[in-house]
Amino acid sequence: MSKFALPEDQASERMLLSTICAPGAERMAAECLPSLRPDDFVSPVHRAIFTALAGMISAGELIEMPTLADSMRRAGTLERCGGITGLLEILGDAEVRRPMVLVEILNRARRLRGLAKLGQRCHDLAIDPSADPDAISGELGAGLVSVCQRKGRGGIQHVSNMSDDALAEILDEFNGVRDQNATFIKG
């Protein structure tokens, strides 16, 4: 690629995984997972944890450290993160109240990585003197559409899939009520 690092945020990856693996967070995890893709996670270890979580949520399994570790052991990915000790360390990050913010951060970084790679691909194809501009345009157009898709598997979600807290926040925002504990940054 180039001398510049591709966009990533492994700290957000860890915080999101910690949040959706917290005891009793299955509903929150089910809310976040449809908006995520494995390639939202740059770290192969984080990607392996996400893949195990996604499988567990879709199977309706309870997310607890022993069941997550067992799922990863069966998939052959537990040792990749340093066994149970490494898994505990990774998932020991602070939990966040609004994990969808982290989902958006990871989605954005993934899309920027995709655009950077697509730009490099465009450059590589275009410097070939025998290149066909129409073929390059077609390939890059399809690539651009693929990169710019925001959602992993979902799209519009039914309101019944949202947590009560998320619905309350939306209603508060609609009614002009602000969380007194929230901090706002003036731009």
C-alpha positions as CSV (number, residue, x, y, z in Angstrom):
1,M,0.0,0.0,0.0
2,S,1.6,3.3,1.1
3,K,3.7,4.7,3.9
4,F,0.5,5.7,5.7
5,A,-1.3,3.5,8.2
6,L,-4.8,2.4,7.3
7,P,-7.5,3.7,9.6
8,E,-8.2,1.4,12.6
9,D,-9.2,1.7,16.2
10,Q,-8.3,-1.4,18.2
11,A,-9.1,0.2,21.5
12,S,-12.7,0.7,20.3
13,E,-12.7,-2.9,19.1
14,R,-11.7,-4.1,22.6
15,M,-14.2,-1.8,24.3
16,L,-17.0,-3.0,22.1
17,L,-16.2,-6.7,22.6
18,S,-16.0,-6.1,26.4
19,T,-19.3,-4.4,26.4
20,I,-21.2,-7.0,24.4
21,C,-19.6,-9.8,26.4
22,A,-20.5,-8.3,29.8
23,P,-22.9,-10.5,31.9
24,G,-26.4,-9.9,30.8
25,A,-25.5,-8.0,27.6
26,E,-27.0,-10.5,25.2
27,R,-29.7,-8.1,24.1
28,M,-27.2,-5.3,23.6
29,A,-25.0,-7.7,21.6
30,A,-28.0,-8.8,19.5
31,E,-28.6,-5.1,18.8
32,C,-25.0,-4.3,17.7
33,L,-24.2,-7.5,15.8
34,P,-26.4,-6.9,12.7
35,S,-24.5,-3.6,12.1
36,L,-21.0,-5.3,12.3
37,R,-18.9,-7.3,9.9
38,P,-15.9,-9.4,10.7
39,D,-13.7,-7.0,8.7
40,D,-14.8,-4.2,11.0
41,F,-12.2,-5.7,13.3
42,V,-8.6,-5.2,12.3
43,S,-7.1,-7.5,14.9
44,P,-7.3,-11.2,13.9
45,V,-7.9,-12.0,17.6
46,H,-10.8,-9.5,17.9
47,R,-12.2,-10.8,14.6
48,A,-12.1,-14.4,16.0
49,I,-13.9,-13.3,19.2
50,F,-16.5,-11.4,17.2
51,T,-17.1,-14.4,15.0
52,A,-17.6,-16.7,18.0
53,L,-20.0,-14.1,19.6
54,A,-22.0,-13.8,16.4
55,G,-22.4,-17.5,16.2
56,M,-23.5,-17.7,19.8
57,I,-26.0,-14.9,19.5
58,S,-27.5,-16.4,16.3
59,A,-27.8,-19.8,18.1
60,G,-29.4,-18.1,21.1
61,E,-26.6,-19.2,23.4
62,L,-26.0,-17.4,26.7
63,I,-22.8,-15.3,26.5
64,E,-20.5,-16.1,29.4
65,M,-16.8,-16.5,29.5
66,P,-16.9,-20.4,29.7
67,T,-19.3,-20.7,26.8
68,L,-17.4,-18.1,24.7
69,A,-14.1,-19.9,25.5
70,D,-15.6,-23.3,24.6
71,S,-17.0,-21.9,21.3
72,M,-13.6,-20.5,20.4
73,R,-11.9,-23.7,21.5
74,R,-14.2,-25.8,19.2
75,A,-13.5,-23.3,16.3
76,G,-9.7,-23.6,17.0
77,T,-9.3,-19.9,17.7
78,L,-9.0,-19.8,21.5
79,E,-5.2,-20.2,21.5
80,R,-4.9,-17.4,18.9
81,C,-5.9,-15.0,21.7
82,G,-3.6,-16.6,24.4
83,G,-6.1,-19.0,25.8
84,I,-8.6,-18.2,28.5
85,T,-6.1,-15.8,30.2
86,G,-5.7,-13.8,27.0
87,L,-9.4,-13.8,26.4
88,L,-10.0,-12.5,29.9
89,E,-7.4,-9.7,29.3
90,I,-8.9,-8.7,26.0
91,L,-12.4,-8.6,27.4
92,G,-11.3,-6.7,30.6
93,D,-11.6,-3.3,29.0
94,A,-14.1,-0.7,30.1
95,E,-17.6,-1.2,29.1
96,V,-19.5,1.6,27.4
97,R,-23.1,2.8,27.8
98,R,-23.7,3.4,24.1
99,P,-22.0,0.6,22.1
100,M,-23.5,1.7,18.8
101,V,-21.1,4.7,18.9
102,L,-18.3,2.1,18.8
103,V,-20.0,0.2,16.1
104,E,-20.1,3.4,14.0
105,I,-16.4,4.1,14.7
106,L,-15.5,0.6,13.5
107,N,-17.8,0.8,10.5
108,R,-16.2,4.1,9.5
109,A,-12.7,2.8,9.8
110,R,-13.5,-0.3,7.8
111,R,-15.0,1.8,5.0
112,L,-12.0,4.2,5.0
113,R,-9.7,1.2,4.8
114,G,-11.7,-0.1,1.9
115,L,-11.6,3.2,0.1
116,A,-7.8,3.4,0.6
117,K,-7.3,-0.1,-0.8
118,L,-9.7,0.7,-3.7
119,G,-7.7,3.9,-4.5
120,Q,-4.5,1.9,-4.5
121,R,-6.1,-0.7,-6.8
122,C,-7.2,2.1,-9.1
123,H,-3.7,3.4,-9.2
124,D,-2.2,0.0,-9.8
125,L,-4.5,-0.8,-12.7
126,A,-4.4,2.7,-14.3
127,I,-0.6,2.8,-14.6
128,D,-0.6,-0.2,-16.9
129,P,-0.3,1.1,-20.4
130,S,-2.4,-1.7,-21.8
131,A,-5.2,-1.1,-19.3
132,D,-8.8,-0.8,-20.5
133,P,-10.3,2.3,-18.8
134,D,-13.9,0.9,-19.2
135,A,-12.9,-2.4,-17.4
136,I,-11.2,-0.5,-14.7
137,S,-14.2,1.8,-14.2
138,G,-16.5,-1.1,-14.0
139,E,-14.4,-2.9,-11.4
140,L,-13.9,0.2,-9.3
141,G,-17.5,1.1,-9.5
142,A,-18.5,-2.2,-8.1
143,G,-15.8,-2.0,-5.5
144,L,-17.0,1.5,-4.5
145,V,-20.6,0.3,-4.0
146,S,-19.3,-2.6,-1.9
147,V,-17.1,-0.4,0.3
148,C,-19.7,2.2,0.9
149,Q,-22.4,-0.2,2.2
150,R,-22.7,0.8,5.9
151,K,-24.4,-2.2,7.4
152,G,-22.9,-5.7,7.8
153,R,-26.0,-7.9,7.6
154,G,-28.8,-5.7,8.6
155,G,-30.2,-2.5,7.2
156,I,-33.3,-1.1,8.8
157,Q,-34.1,-2.9,12.0
158,H,-37.5,-3.4,13.5
159,V,-38.2,-1.4,16.6
160,S,-38.9,-4.6,18.6
161,N,-35.2,-5.4,18.2
162,M,-34.1,-2.3,20.1
163,S,-33.3,-2.3,23.8
164,D,-35.5,-0.5,26.1
165,D,-32.6,1.9,26.9
166,A,-32.1,2.7,23.3
167,L,-35.9,3.4,22.8
168,A,-35.9,5.6,25.9
169,E,-32.9,7.6,24.5
170,I,-34.7,8.1,21.2
171,L,-37.9,9.2,22.9
172,D,-35.9,11.6,25.2
173,E,-34.1,13.1,22.2
174,F,-37.4,13.5,20.4
175,N,-39.0,15.2,23.4
176,G,-35.9,17.4,24.0
177,V,-34.9,15.7,27.2
178,R,-31.1,15.5,27.7
179,D,-29.3,13.1,30.0
180,Q,-27.9,15.1,32.8
181,N,-24.8,12.8,33.1
182,A,-24.0,13.1,29.4
183,T,-21.1,15.3,28.4
184,F,-21.2,17.4,25.2
185,I,-18.3,18.7,23.3
186,K,-18.7,22.0,21.7
187,G,-17.2,22.2,18.2
